């Protein structure tokens, strides 16, 4: 049952991102056509009329009047909001698929056991941070709902727009916890091989933290480098 729900969430996440990208691209394309079509149609109509060309100036003038009557001033604002929602869901998708950029030069130099501890600590920090953002974002949305504030062009309730913060950050927190749980038991991280080129079979190393299998965890000692990598962000936060 949990696998079915998780698979459905994965597909919903992907469909929302794809739908938002497609809708925003189509809307921007239409807005650009409207902007240039309005000015170009009347300019060409005047140019043809000055040269005595029959029929076409009136047709272009009708096109201009039709385009000028369309109010698409809201298109830019809507596209911005769609990209915000897309970015929040895309960030959660990036955690699930391992496509976020990470600096792992020092992480890959520590022993397997310490490496696993450092990676788990990093992912739990990500879960804590995004969980806090989701919590504060939820409180902010509740207060925004009470004000009844609306956007300038769309006149849409602002609490719906800001809802992207708790929803997206909450989903990202869930993905961090999901990946952490899987990594704890399997020692495998989701990753994307940036060196792979479709159609070319070259076994190039992927740019991600090295996997930590269960069999590799024979050394029970904690590496000093691993301890430093764990304690450094804690000390920075305390300062």
N, C-alpha and C positions, 0 to 999 in steps of 0.2 A: 504493500500500500504506500509506504514511504517512498519507494523507488518511483512509483507512478506519479506521485505528487511532485517529487523532485524533477522528474522528466518534464512534467507539464509546466513547472516553473521555468525550467531552462528554455523550453519552446516559447513561452509567453514573453520572456525576457528578450529573446532573439527577434520575435515578431514585432514587439514594440519598437525596438531599435530600428529595424528595417523599415517599418511603417512611418516612423517619425522622419527618418532620412529621406524617404521617397516623397512624403508630403511636403517637407520643407524645401526640397529641391524643386518640385513642381510649382510650389507657390512663388518661390523666388524667380523662376523662369517666367511665369505669367506676369509677375509684377514688372520685370524688366521689359518684357514685350509691351506691356501697357504703357510704361513710361515713354519708351522710344517711339512706339506706334502712334501715340497721341500727337506728339510734336511733328513726327515725320509725315503723317497723313495730311495735316493742314498745310505744311510747307510745300509738299508736292502738289496739293490741290491749287494753291495760289500760283505756283510756278507754271502749271499746265494751263490755268485760266488766263494768265498773262500772255500765253502764246496761242490762245484761241483754240485749244484742244477741246472738242465737245465731249459731253457725257462724263468723262473720267473725273473732272474736278468736283462734280456734284456727288459722285459715288464716294470719293475720298473725303469729302466734307461730311457726308452721312456717317462714314466710319469714324471720323474725328469726334462728331457729336455723340456717337454711341460710346466710344472709349472715354470721352470726357465725363460722361454721366456716371461711369463706374467709379465708385469710391474704393480704392484699394490702399488707402493710407494705413490701414491696420495690418497689412501684409508683413511689413518689417517687424513689427512688435510680435506678431504671432510666430514668425520664424525664430526670433530670439528665444521665445518661451519654449518652442519645440526643441531647439538645440540644447537648452538647459536640461530639459527632461531626458533627452537623448544622451547627454553627457553623464548624467547621474546613473542611468541604467547601463551605459557603456562602461563606466568605472566598475560596477559590480560584475559585468560580463568579463572584464579584464582580469579580475581576481580569480574568477572561476576557470578561465582558460590559460592564465599565466602569461598574459601578453603585456603586463605592466613592466616598465623599465626598472631595473634594480641594479645596484652596485654590489657585486658579490665577490670582488677581488680578495678581500680579507676572509670572507666567509668560507670560500673554497680552500683556504690555506690551513684551516683548523681541522683537527681530527674528526672522523665521522660522528662520534657521539656528541662532541661539543658543537659541531656544525648543526646537528639536529636540534640541540637546545637553543642555539642562536636563532635558527629559522623559526622555530615554534614561538620563541619570545617575540620576534619581529611581527609574526602574523597575529599574535594575541594583542600586541600593541596596536596593530591596525584595526583589530576588532574593537578594542577599547575606544580608540579615537573616533571611529565611525559610529559606534554606539552612542558616544557622548554627543556627537553632531546630530544624530537622529533624535535624541532626547531633547536637546535644546531647540532643534528645529521644530519638533512637535509642539513645544511650549510656545514658540514664536507663532506658529500657524494658528493656535488657539486664540492668542491675543489678536492676531490679524483678523480672524473671523469676527471677533467682537467689534472691531472698528468699522466693518462694512466697507473698507477701502476698495476701490476699483481701479483698473488700469486706465491709461489715458485714451488710447485709441479703441481698443476692443471693449472697454467697459466691463471687463471680466472680473469676477471677485479675485482679489489678490491672494487670498488664502489658498485658492486652488493652484495658483501658479507657484507659491512658496511651498506647497505640499510636496514638491519634488525633493526638497531637502530631507525631511524625515523618511519619506518612502525610499528614495535612492540610497541614502546613507544607511538606513536600516537593512536594505537588501545587501549592501556592500558588507555590513557587519556580519550578516548571516553567511555570506560567501567566505569571509575570512575564517569564521568558526568552522564551516564545512570543510574547507581546505586543510585547516589545522588538524581536525579530527582524522581526516583521511591520511595526512602525512604522518601523524603520530603512529598509526597502525600499520601503514604500508611503507613508509619511508620514501614515497614518490610524490613529486610535486607536479601539478599541471604546468606545462610549458609550451612555448611556441618556438620552433627552430627558425630563427631569423636568417640562418645561412642556407636554408633549403630553397631551391628554385624548382618550380614545377617543370617536370619533363627532364630534369637532369639528376641522375642517380649518383650523387657524391656524398659520401658519409662524412659530413662536416660537423664539428662539435656545436652543440646548441649553446647560446649565451644565456645560461641560467644556472642557479646553484646546483651543484652535483647532487645526485640522488643519494640517499642514505638508506641502504638496505638493512634489514634486521641482522643479517649475517655479518655485516661490517662492524657492528657495535660490540666488538670484543674488548676494547680498551674502555674501562670504566672510569678512568681518570678524566678530570675536567681540564681542558686546555686553558692556560692563562689568556691566550688570545680570545677564546670564546667568552671567558669571564669579563674581559675588558669590553668586548662588543655588547655584552648584556648590560653591564653596569654603566657604560658611558651615557646612554640616553637617560637613564634614571638619575644620574648625577646632574646632567644638564637640566632636566625638568625640575629638580630640587633647587638648583641655583636660580 
